[in-house]
Every structure is written in C-alpha cells, then in structure tokens.
Amino acid sequence: MIVNNPYINLIDRFPGHILNPSSLFEAKAFVQQITARGKKLAVELGSGAGNFLVGLAQRQIEDNYLGIELRYKRCFRTLQKAQIHGVNNIYVLRYNCTLIGELFAPTSVRAFYLNFPDPWEKRRQKKNRIFSAAFLQSIACCLEINGHLQIKTDHREYFEQILDIIESDKRLKIRELSFDLYNSLYLENNIRTEFEGMYRNEGAAVNYLVAERMPD
Ligand SMILES: C[S@@+](CC[C@H](N)C(=O)[O-])C[C@H]1O[C@@H](n2cnc3c(N)ncnc32)[C@H](O)[C@@H]1O
C-alpha cells in the first residue's frame, strides 16, 4: 500500500532552507553553503518539530542553525515555526543524523545538541539507539576545539550509557551535569523541546550534560 505523505511536497515552501537530499554530494553542498565564509554553525540531531532550534536561534549566538531530522512533518513544522517567529537562519536537512561524519568538515561545527533521542527501551530494540561510541567519534571529529555537545533525556539508563561513552573519550570533558535539570542551576538557560514538554507534564526528571571538545 502506498501512503502519500503531504509533507513531502509542503517542504518545498521553504526553498534554500530545507533539503531532502538524493545523494551525499547534495547534502554536503547544502552544509557547505551554510558554513561558507566562516559562518558559525550549531546543529541539532533529531531536531523534531523545531521548538529548540527556534529558541536557540532567537539567542543569536551562532550565525546559522541546522536541524537534522528524518520525519517530513517535523522538518516542515520547524521551518513553519521559524517563519512565524521571524527567524531566518534556520536550516533543515532531512537526513540520517548518524551519518554526520560524512557531512561536516573536521572541527567545523560549534555545537551539537541531542534532545530526547528515542530510547528504544526493549532489550531487543536497544541496538537502534543512535548514540554509540562510533557516533561520538563523528561528533568529536566535527566539533570545533572548545565547541560543545549538549544532551538531554528523561531516560536515565540511556543517559548513563551515554555518559559512560563520553567519559571514556579523552577528547571530551564533561562541563555541566545534572540528573535533575529542573532542580539545578542549569535550568535558567534551558530551552524546552516538544518531547520535554510532554515528559515534564508526566513529572519526569530530565538528565542533562554539556561536554566540551578538548584540544587533541
Ligand atoms: C523522541 S523525538 C525528540 C524530538 C526533539 N528532539 C524533542 O526533544 O522534542 C526523536 C526525534 O529524532 C528523530 N530521529 C530518530 N532517529 C533519527 C536519525 N537517525 N536521524 C535523524 N533524526 C532521527 C525522530 O524522527 C524524532 O523526531
């Protein structure tokens, strides 16, 4: 059965700001365009429907903001929100974010954000989790020296797994850590994501960390 997804066509409403690439070559050209002339880039991995990216862009710290997300509807919603809020420096790539090692030049990204990655809770599903030592390897390679990786999740066991992986990589140093973001001093700068809103309504604690890329 063929299911038509209306959002496949709707993303065409934001030319230049979104790409559903048909090749790695196309995806790389898109990234090169938004990092041209030394433009500073922050990237959200699995960016969902864009609340976080829009909130981040409104702070105007970097030049450009890129969300990498697989779902068409969420890609569309992100750019729709950017338009509503008058933010013009948000871009979306409909792409598998575990392939970032192929996309970005080494040390070309100022910051990566990973918010509420799917936890794949069942034992047989855990192999689907996107965070792994190989994924961190790609992140560390693409990050600028002194750039950072920020992660939030309500899933404690996944968070501890992520923490172990980060702690065993000498290129990254944990700078901020909380198992309960909402009762920590880090809350002040928090930007709430869509999933975070849902989990907070259910009373979940949010795990949070920031790791800095150290010099080689
Ligand atoms: C639980 S949702 C969280 C969305 C958003 N970050 C938030 O906090 O509201 C996980 C998101 O990651 C996306 N995703 C999962 N695997 C992905 C992958 N390999 N590449 C890109 N996006 C992915 C999903 O489509 C989904 O939007």
The ligand as a Gaussian input file, in Angstrom:
#p B3LYP/6-31G(d) Opt

LIG

0 1
 C       11.903000      11.469000      20.744000
 S       11.998000      12.519000      19.365000
 C       12.687000      14.019000      20.056000
 C       12.451000      15.204000      19.157000
 C       13.026000      16.530000      19.681000
 N       14.463000      16.463000      19.765000
 C       12.423000      16.874000      21.019000
 O       13.131000      16.776000      22.034000
 O       11.250000      17.240000      21.055000
 C       13.361000      11.875000      18.464000
 C       13.487000      12.519000      17.084000
 O       14.648000      12.017000      16.451000
 C       14.326000      11.741000      15.090000
 N       15.279000      10.724000      14.655000
 C       15.386000       9.453000      15.099000
 N       16.420000       8.830000      14.510000
 C       16.981000       9.736000      13.666000
 C       18.082000       9.701000      12.777000
 N       18.829000       8.598000      12.644000
 N       18.362000      10.815000      12.064000
 C       17.613000      11.934000      12.187000
 N       16.560000      12.033000      13.018000
 C       16.252000      10.956000      13.751000
 C       12.894000      11.284000      15.121000
 O       12.262000      11.401000      13.878000
 C       12.316000      12.215000      16.180000
 O       11.834000      13.411000      15.634000

